[in-house]
Amino acid sequence: MIESIASLFYKLIGNPKTSSLEHRLFSTISFFNGIITLAGSYGYYLLFNSKFLFAMNIVTGIIFLAFYYLSRFKSYYYTLYWPFVFLIVSYLFISMIGNSASSGGTHYYLIPSLVIAMILSRKLRTTVLVIIFHVAVTACMYAVEIYKPEWIIFYTSNEERLLDVSGQFVFVQIFTGFLVLILSRSFHDERMKSERLLLNILPGTIAEELKKTDRVKPMHFDSATVLFTDFVGFTKIAEQMQPSDLVDELDLCFRSFDSIIKKYGLEKIKTIGDAYMAAGGLPLPGKNHAVNCVLASIEIREQMNAFKLQKEKEGKPFWMLRLGINTGPLVAGVIGQEKFAYDVWGDTVNLASRMESSGKEGHINISGSVYNEVKDFFQCEYRGKITAKNKGEVDMYFVAGIHPGLSENNEGKVPGQPFYDLYKKRFNLELQKFQQDKSDEKRKIS
């Protein structure tokens, strides 16, 4: 129900994802001003000279709705500000003359009028001009009242004045409250949009530190795990594809990686071309990051195998994946002043990259340090000491899968209850259970 109302509201005033805050406020204010002015026109039947005031409200309400309609087109929206402000102030000035000037209640509306104009102004110069304009209109009202009182239509009785002024005062309160509600809702939408964007770039704790101090001090981690993936034969297959199709394919794969990485509490660090990098054990230290990285790698491998089967059925080329993991000390943080990115540095990162490049397609290649952390959970095949670029000979292992006795149906793909029990015993933490059925095991990227 709430989502339906929000969807309707966004259709009326614009979606925060596609429209600026000022644009949405302009649409909202012009729409509701139009509706309120048209509805309020009937109240002037109770007052002297009601036909004139009634007609003025009808015409003004229609113009407000016309502004609302034109504001839906961005090409018109940017030229509507001053006509909109002039319409509001002109309407209020004429209403003040027709409603006893300062003895009436219409001048109360100059306050929310000024607030609206200041909020919608996008430049300091415009803000200053609109303040001067409202002050000048107020001065003109008092000048007319002092020097040309015959121009003013006064109330015919105190009862009529009390009825109108009290109604105007209450209505201004309601209108101002409604305006504040619209503003607070709009500012909330903008804040949430900014928060989501920031959290898509940086981990939560890092984002909070950056907001408070405008910088993030790099932190040393005694133990963290870094995961690299890279597509085999990417360049050759990419040459056969349109650039847009290539980007779509990469986006499809990396989106699935993102969801898996998030699922196991890891941090996506970055993508470099067709390479994907993630890490565990940061920004909050822990002891379960190596196991979580291997679990994520197994699921990524299964996802790519499903993708391969789909492409084979369609007779299309497909990418095979290499995965490499290393555990050790590193430094993580944000450096620079623009285009912030959370990154990691150190020999652990370099060796993780070598684990990937020294691996084989369809395999998860891990270092000896990772093996020591995960050997009780996963079946691993010792490859011996393999020469890694600029690293010399390094102990490497292929991860075959979860130990059969710890996995569901002894298949080595999905953790079973014994796995969860061992995980809790080892790390004193619960590993969230993700229900999977046969369709999950055969799921495809589509």
TATA-V116216 format. One line per field, one symbol per residue. phi: phi as a letter, one per 40 degrees, with the letter a starting at -180 (. if undefined). A space follows every 50 residues. Layout:
BEGIN
phi->???
END
This chain:
BEGIN
phi->.cccccccccccbhcdcbbcccccccccccccccccccccccccccbcfc cccccccccccccdccccccccbcccdcbcdcdcccccccdcccccccbg fcccbccdcccccccccccccbbcccccccccccccccccccccccbbcc ccccccaccccccccccccccccccccccccccccccccccccccccccc cbcdccccccccbgabcdbcbcaabbbbbaccgcccccccbcdccccccc cccccccdccdcdbgcbccabbgccbbaabgacbcabcccccccdccccc ccccccccccccccgbcbccbbbbbabicabbibbgbbfdacbbbhcccc ccccdccccbcgbbbbccccdccbccbbcbbccgcbcbdgbgcbcbbccc icddcbbcffcgbbdbcdccccdcccbfbccdcbcbbccccbcbca
END
